[in-house]
Amino acid sequence: MSVHKDCGREIEWPRNPENPEKFLPPLEFVDRYYILMEDGTPAFVNVYKRHECDPEEITIWMDLKRRQAQAKGISVDAINSHEERLIKKEQNRKEDIKFAKKRVCPTCQAPIGQMCINLAKKKKGEKVHTKNPHPSRMEYSWDE
């Protein structure tokens, strides 16, 4: 998995079956589905479609990269693929937090709109928020 340099979407570069040294156009993940094999057994597979950049996502991604470059005192062109993956990871984390805050956490009972509480610190009488939502809060939110 890599990050598309223009829009920040996570993409896969499939190899060309006719010439394995070359790649086909990038694909983006759609969902996971069951397919039936010829013998009737089900297989759970990832499904992809050809990637097309969304102009709005390009604008958002370039703005993120520009702000990252300014913070580091470098040019946007100097941001490498590793840094792009870190930017994307942070963007995904912020989206997860926004999503999770719509529900009460079943693990720590953090109310709607607040971050989860570190349970180890809570046992010691301290109220420290976690960096990421508890997995159960995310699962609970996905089920809704």
JOQUI-V420955 format. One record per pair of residues at least 4 apart in sequence whose C-alpha atoms are under 8 Angstrom apart, sorted by the first residue. I is the first residue (numbers start at 1). GAP is how many residues later the second one is. If there is no record, write none. Layout:
BEGIN
i = [I/I]
gap = [GAP/GAP]
END
This chain:
BEGIN
i = [1/1/1/1/2/2/2/2/2/3/3/3/3/3/3/3/3/4/4/4/4/5/5/6/6/6/6/7/7/7/7/7/7/7/7/7/8/8/8/8/8/9/10/10/11/11/11/11/11/12/12/12/13/13/13/13/13/14/14/14/14/14/15/15/15/15/15/15/16/16/16/16/16/25/25/26/26/27/27/27/27/28/28/28/28/29/29/29/29/30/30/30/30/31/31/31/32/32/32/32/33/33/33/33/34/34/34/34/35/35/35/35/36/36/36/36/37/37/37/53/53/54/55/56/57/58/59/60/61/62/63/64/64/65/65/65/65/65/66/66/66/67/68/69/69/69/69/69/69/70/70/74/74/75/79/79/80/81/82/83/84/85/86/87/88/89/90/91/92/93/93/94/95/96/96/96/97/97/97/97/98/99/99/100/100/100/100/100/101/101/101/101/101/102/102/102/103/103/103/103/103/103/104/104/104/104/104/105/105/105/105/105/105/105/105/106/106/106/106/107/107/107/108/108/108/108/109/110/110/110/110/115/115/115/115/116/116/116/116/116/117/117/117/117/117/118/118/118/118/118/119/120/121/121/121/121/122/122/122/133/133/134/135/136/137/138/139/140]
gap = [9/10/11/12/8/9/10/79/83/5/6/7/8/78/81/82/85/4/5/6/7/76/79/47/52/55/56/46/47/48/50/51/52/53/54/55/49/50/53/76/80/19/18/19/15/16/17/18/40/14/15/16/10/11/12/13/14/9/10/11/12/13/4/5/6/7/8/9/4/5/6/7/8/25/26/24/25/21/22/23/24/20/21/22/23/17/18/19/20/16/17/18/19/15/16/17/12/13/14/15/11/12/13/14/8/9/10/11/7/8/9/10/4/5/6/7/4/5/6/4/5/4/4/4/4/4/4/4/4/4/4/4/23/4/11/14/19/22/4/9/10/4/4/4/5/6/7/9/10/4/5/4/5/4/4/5/4/4/4/4/4/4/4/4/4/4/4/4/4/4/39/4/4/4/37/42/4/18/35/36/4/39/42/5/33/37/38/41/10/11/12/13/14/10/11/39/8/9/10/34/37/38/5/6/7/8/33/4/5/6/7/11/29/31/32/4/30/31/34/27/29/30/8/9/10/11/7/4/5/6/7/14/15/17/18/13/14/16/17/18/5/10/11/12/13/4/9/10/11/12/4/4/4/5/6/7/4/5/6/4/5/4/4/4/4/4/4/4]
END
